[in-house]
């Protein structure tokens, strides 16, 4: 299953209705059978039981990121029943980087994605982060310029862009951790082709302010593809 906007009707789980009687839209389907719903200014991320993902982990990481000063959605609630879990968050002021507006403005979107990762990597202190990113091998190369706090799932859809075209925040921080910035940069740049078409990777690296490290990019893309 490929992540993206759902292509057909979606049945709203009872647990989601328990937190929002009226659902305005379903905006995302993930690779593990979960969905993200919109109700007013709230997002309700639901994952089925047995998905292998515990939304409590994401709740803890979102709370930590907000405490440390990085722009992420405020967590409002977390619920579970026999069928799954739901994480309820308040929306950020902006829209996802792969919504229609930004698909029509790929240069602005790519620059905002790069700016968001640069802000995360440079401004959030790695020494304060208690988490690790599970998909990165334990014997990964040591960072050549110091460890940073990683998003951990830096694909384009997880950047929020404000009305002014600038980075406004990150979502889906269930894999946040400490490591080599090239883990995020490899995944983020790879995701550009599928969302905006080929030809935007150079723009991304330029906006971030680095010369592409082909060896590390290949290593982390291979590790990403091999992860369960």
C-alpha positions in Angstrom: 0.0 0.0 0.0 1.4 3.4 -1.0 0.8 6.5 1.2 -1.3 9.3 -0.2 -4.7 10.7 -0.4 -7.3 7.9 -0.4 -8.7 7.0 -3.8 -12.0 5.7 -2.7 -14.6 5.8 0.1 -13.3 5.4 3.6 -15.4 4.1 6.5 -14.8 6.2 9.6 -13.8 4.0 12.5 -16.1 4.3 15.6 -13.1 5.4 17.7 -12.6 8.4 15.4 -16.3 9.3 15.8 -15.9 9.1 19.5 -13.6 12.1 19.3 -15.4 13.9 16.5 -19.0 13.4 15.6 -18.6 15.2 12.3 -15.7 14.4 10.0 -15.1 17.0 7.3 -12.6 15.1 5.2 -10.1 12.2 5.1 -6.9 13.5 3.8 -4.4 10.7 4.0 -4.0 6.9 3.8 -0.8 5.5 5.2 1.1 2.3 4.3 -0.2 0.3 7.3 -3.9 0.7 6.7 -4.4 3.9 8.7 -6.1 7.2 7.8 -5.9 10.8 8.8 -9.2 12.6 9.2 -10.0 16.3 9.5 -12.7 17.7 11.9 -12.6 21.5 12.0 -9.2 22.6 13.1 -8.3 19.1 14.3 -6.5 16.2 12.7 -7.4 12.6 13.8 -4.7 10.1 12.9 -6.1 6.5 13.2 -4.0 3.3 12.9 -5.5 -0.2 13.0 -4.7 -2.6 15.7 -1.7 -4.8 14.8 -0.2 -2.2 12.5 3.1 -2.3 14.5 3.0 1.4 15.2 2.1 2.7 18.6 0.7 6.3 18.4 1.7 6.8 22.0 5.3 6.9 20.8 4.4 9.8 18.4 2.4 11.6 21.2 5.5 11.6 23.4 7.8 12.8 20.6 5.4 15.6 19.6 5.2 16.8 23.2 9.0 16.7 23.4 9.5 18.6 20.2 7.0 21.3 21.3 8.7 21.6 24.6 12.1 22.1 22.9 10.6 24.8 20.6 10.2 23.1 17.3 6.9 23.8 15.4 4.8 20.7 15.5 1.0 20.2 16.1 -0.2 20.4 19.7 -1.5 17.0 20.9 -5.1 17.2 22.2 -5.9 13.6 23.0 -5.0 9.9 22.4 -7.5 7.1 22.4 -7.6 3.4 21.8 -10.1 0.6 21.5 -10.1 -3.0 20.3 -9.7 -1.9 16.6 -6.9 0.6 16.8 -5.6 4.0 18.1 -6.3 7.6 17.3 -4.1 10.6 17.9 -5.9 13.9 18.0 -3.9 17.1 17.2 -4.6 20.7 16.5 -3.7 21.9 13.0 -0.8 24.1 12.3 -1.2 27.4 10.4 -0.5 26.2 6.9 -1.0 23.3 4.5 0.9 20.1 3.6 3.7 20.4 1.1 2.0 17.9 -1.3 -1.4 19.6 -1.4 -2.6 21.1 -4.6 -1.3 24.6 -3.9 2.3 23.5 -3.5 2.2 20.9 -6.2 1.6 23.9 -8.5 4.6 25.7 -6.8 7.2 23.0 -6.5 10.2 25.3 -6.2 8.6 27.1 -3.2 7.7 23.7 -1.7 11.1 22.2 -2.1 12.8 25.2 -0.6 10.4 25.1 2.4 11.1 21.4 3.0 14.8 22.1 3.0 14.4 25.1 5.3 12.4 23.0 7.7 15.0 20.3 7.9 17.8 22.9 8.3 15.9 24.5 11.2 15.4 21.1 12.9 19.0 20.0 12.4 20.6 23.3 13.4 18.3 24.6 16.2 17.2 21.6 18.2 19.9 20.3 20.5 20.9 16.7 19.8 22.1 16.3 23.4 18.6 16.9 24.7 16.9 14.3 22.5 16.2 11.0 24.2 15.0 9.1 21.1 16.5 7.0 18.3 15.3 6.4 14.8 14.6 2.7 14.5 15.2 2.3 10.8 18.8 3.5 10.9 21.2 0.7 11.3 23.2 0.6 14.6 26.4 0.4 12.6 25.6 3.4 10.4 28.5 5.7 9.5 29.4 8.3 12.1 28.3 11.8 11.2 31.2 13.7 9.7 29.9 17.0 11.1 28.2 15.9 14.4 24.9 14.3 15.2 21.6 16.2 14.8 18.0 15.6 15.7 16.4 13.8 12.8 12.8 13.9 11.7 13.2 10.3 10.9 10.5 10.3 8.2 11.4 13.4 6.2 9.3 12.7 3.1 7.8 15.8 1.5 4.2 15.3 2.9 5.5 15.7 6.4 6.4 19.4 6.0 3.7 22.1 6.6 4.1 25.3 4.6 2.6 28.6 5.7 0.6 31.0 3.5 3.7 33.0 2.9 5.4 30.0 1.4 7.8 29.4 4.3 8.3 26.4 6.5 5.6 26.3 9.2 6.1 23.0 10.9 6.6 19.2 10.8 4.1 16.4 11.3 4.5 12.6 11.7 7.3 12.7 14.2 7.0 9.1 15.3 10.5 8.3 14.2 12.4 11.3 15.5 15.8 10.6 16.9 19.5 11.5 16.8 21.8 10.7 13.9 23.5 11.8 10.7 21.7 14.6 8.9 22.2 12.6 5.7 19.6 10.2 6.8 16.9 12.9 6.6 18.4 14.5 3.5 18.6 11.2 1.6 14.9 10.4 2.3 13.6 13.9 1.8 15.4 14.4 -1.6 14.3 10.9 -2.8 10.7 11.8 -2.0 10.8 14.9 -4.3 10.7 12.9 -7.5 7.5 11.1 -6.7 5.7 14.2 -5.5 6.9 17.0 -7.8 8.5 15.2 -10.7 12.2 14.7 -11.4 14.7 17.6 -11.4 14.2 19.1 -7.9 17.0 17.4 -5.9 19.7 20.0 -6.8 17.3 22.8 -5.7 16.7 21.0 -2.5 20.4 20.5 -1.6 21.2 24.1 -2.6 18.4 25.4 -0.4 19.6 23.4 2.5 23.1 24.6 1.9 25.1 21.4 1.3 26.9 19.6 -1.6 25.3 16.2 -2.1 27.3 13.3 -0.5 26.5 10.5 -2.9 27.9 7.8 -0.7 25.9 8.7 2.3 22.8 9.3 0.2 23.0 5.9 -1.2 23.6 4.3 2.2 20.6 5.8 3.8 18.3 5.3 0.9 19.2 1.6 0.9 18.6 1.4 4.7 15.3 3.2 4.3 14.2 0.8 1.5 15.3 -2.3 3.6 13.5 -1.2 6.8 10.4 -3.2 7.7 
